[in-house]
Amino acid sequence: MIITTADEIRAIEVREDEIGTKFLALMEKAGSGCAGLIMDEYAPEDGPVTVVCGSGKNGGDGFVIARKLLRAGYDVCAVLAFGEPKAADAIENFRRANDLAVPMFSWGTPEAEEAVKTAQVLVDCMFGIGFRGAANELQSEVFSAMNEAPGDTVSIDVPSGVVTDTGEVLGTAVKAAWTIAISTLKPLHVLYPAREYCGDVRILDIGAAMYASSTSAFCPSLTRRSRPVSTRWTGKRRQRSCPSVPGPPIKMTPVTSCRSAAVTACPEPPACARTRPFAPAPVS
């Protein structure tokens, strides 16, 4: 089982930049793949989708998701939970979503609150691996509104409000029906209490040079805190016995089962680090 920490993810992003992969391209690919999984799970006629975006890079993924869903015929809008984006790549995807006329509402307006309450699907794109500590008053308000809404919540990479490397939940956090882990699992996906906030976990490989061998450093603590049990990893071509995580299943999604050809999946955990050619997702 490949598990990467927040610092390892940041180091991987630096490595991708060194080999010529721009973060904007990775964001496009991640958002496209997440949109594909959402489209696999829900049809346009199932009801409206509300993408709740933060002001950082995770929010940028959300603007890509909203754009892709709108183009596919979904009734979708974006809610700006904490104002307009501040990260450069997120600003660019905010612009692209605006150019496509994705409806956008700022939190605190009646339209934003109604969009959260009435959505069939809520997409949590507020915080990623950088969240620390406990949610403040505004963050707690948004997280609570999502938790109280009747629709399914899908968290992108990390349920907002949980601490990536420790699995701590120090205040209010989003409780997802399922979480899309980008490229690899992170400690929060297997450590309690954060594991309980993830729901089903589905892993998408976006083609980054991701596979730093971090597992050995984490095995002792994860063994104590995640109570691993024996189960099966499943893929189209093979099945393999691996340690797994109690609670809802972790799914490795083959590319052939996802509508977005931009995303490939990991049919089994790679044994070591590797670099693969990167194919940018088409911008639409």
N, C-alpha and C positions, 0 to 999 in steps of 0.2 A: 504494500500500500504506500503510495507516494504522498507525502504530506510536506507542504512548504510553509515556512513562517512568513510573516509580513516582510521582514528584511530580505529574505530570500527572493520573494516576489519582486521587490524593488531592485535587487541586484540583477534579476533576470530581465527586467525592463531596461536597465542600463546596458546589458549585454545585447539585447535586441537593437537598441539604438546604435551600438558600435558596429553591428553587422548590417546596418542600413535600414532597419525596420522602424518606421516612425510610429510613435505612440498613437497618433491619429488613425493610422491603418489598423493597429491592434484594437482600438476602440470600435472602429467600424465593423471589424470581424466579430468581436465579442457581442456587440449589440445585434448584429444580423443573426448570429447563432441563437442567441436568447429569444429573439423574435420568432425564429423558426420553431423552437421548442414550444413556445406559447401557442403558435398556430397549430402544432401537432395535437395539443391538448384541448384547445377551445376553437370552435368555429365562429365566424362573424355573427351568425344568428344567435349565438348563446348569450349575447348581451354586451354592454359597453365595457371597455378596458380603460382604466385610469393608471397612468404611469406617474408615480410620485418621485420627483427628481430633487436631489440635493444640489449644492453649489459646487461640488468637486467633480472628480473624474467619474465617479459612479453615476452621477447625474448625466454626464455625457453619454454613457452607455444607454441611459434611459431615453435620451432624445433620439438616438439611433433606433431603438426599439419602437418608439412611437411613430417615427417616420416609416419604418418598414411595415408596421401594422396598418397604418393609414393607406399606404399604397396597395396593401392586400385586401382592402375593403372593410376593415374593422372600424367600428365606432369607437374612436380612441381620442383621449385628450391627455395633456400633461399638466401636472400640478407642480408649481415651483414652491417647494416646501420652505426654503430659506432664502428666497430671492433668486435673482438671475445668477448664472454660473460665473465662477471666478477663475477656474482653471482654463488655460488657453484652448486645449483641445475640446473641452466641454463647451466653451463659448462658440467654437466653430460648428459643433453639432447642434447647438441651440439655434444658430443662424440658419442652418440647413432645414431644421424642423419648422422654423418660422417661414422660410421661403416656400415650404410645401403647405403652409396654412394649417399646421397641426394646432388645434385649439389649446390654449394655455391659460391657466388661472393661477393666481398667487394665493398661497395659503392665508387664511383670514378673511377671504371674500366668501360670500354665500355660494358662488359658483364652484369654488374649490371644495368646500365642505360637502356640497351636494354631489359632486363628481366622485368623491370617496365613498359616500353613503350608498350610492346607487350602482356602483360598478359591479359587474359580474367577476371581473378579474382586477386585482390591484397589483401593480408591479412596483416593488420596493427598490428604488435606485438612489437612496439617500446617502448611505455611508458604506464604505468598503473596508479594506484592511486597516485604514488609518484611525478608526474610532478608538478613543481612549476614555476611561472613566465612566461616569454616569451621565445619562441624558439630562440636559438642562430643561427648563420649564417649557420652552417652545418645542423642543424636540420631543419631549414626553407627550405634549398635546397632540402632535401629529401621529406619533407611534400609537397612542391610545385610540385615536380616531380610526386608524387602520385596523387595529385589533378588534374594535367594536363593530366594524362594518361587516355585513353578511357575506360579501364576496370572498373568493379565494385570493390569498396573497402569495405572490411569487417573489422571493428575494433574489436579487442578483449578486452572486458571489457570497455575500455576508448578510444575514438579517441585521438590519440597522439597530444599533444599540448594544451589540455584543462585542466583546474584546477578542480579537483574532487569535492571539498567541496563547492566551490563558483559558479561554472558554468562559470567562467571567461574565455575568450579567449583573451590573452594579446598580441598575435602575430600570426604568421602563425600556422595553425593547420590542421590536416587531416580532410577532409569532407567525411564521410562514406555514402555508400548506406544503410548499416545496421550495427548495433553494437550488439555484443553478450555480455550481462551483466552477469558476473559470479555470480551466486547464488542469488543476490539481485540487485535492482536498487541502484545507488548512486546519490547524489544530482545533479551531472552534467546531468544525464539522464532526469531531469525534469526542470532544471533551464536554462533560456536563458542568454546569447546567445549560451551556449554549446549545448543545446537541438537541435539546428538547424544543428549541426555537426554530430549528431548521426544517422540520417536517421531512418529507422525502428529499434526498440529495441526489442531484443528477450532475454528472461531471462532463463538461464540454472542453475539448482541446481546441484552442484557437490557432494552433500552429506555431506558438512561440517556442523558443529553445529552452524549455521549462524544466527539464528533469534533473535538477540538482539532487544528489543523494543525501537528503536530509533525514530519511526515515530512521536511520540507526541512532541518531542523536535524540529522537523523540520516543523510541519504543518503550523505554522503562516507564516514563511518566504516563504515556498513553495507556499502557497496560494496566496501570493502577487506576486510572480515572475513567476509562471508557468501557471497562468490563467486556473485552472482546469475546465474541463467540464465533464458532465455525459456521460458514455459510458458503454460497457459491457466487462467483462473479459470472455474469452471463453476457455473451456476445453472439453475433450471428455465426461465427465460425467455431468457437470452442467454449468450453466451460472449464474453470479452474478453481480449485479450493483455495481460499484465502482467509485470513482473519478479517472479520468485519465488525461492524458497529451495531450494538443493540438498538432497538427502536425501529423507526421507519427505514426502508431500504435505501441503499446507495446504488444508483444506476449508472452504468457506463453506456452512453448513448452512441450507437454506430451512426456514421454519417448517412447511411442509407435510410435510417428511420427518421431523419430530421429534414424538414422542408428546406432548410437553408444549406445549400452546398458550400457555403463559406466556412462551415465548421466541420472538423473531423473529430473523431472520438478515439479514446484510448481503449482498445478491446482488452488489454491486460496491462498491468503496471510495468513500465519500462524498467530494466535492471540498472541502468546507469544514465548519466547525463548524455544528451545528444543534441545536435543542431540539425534542423531540417530546413529545406527551402521554404520560404514564406510566400504564399500567394495572396495578395490583397483581396479583400472582399470588394465587389463592385459597389460603387456609391449610387444609391437611388433614393 
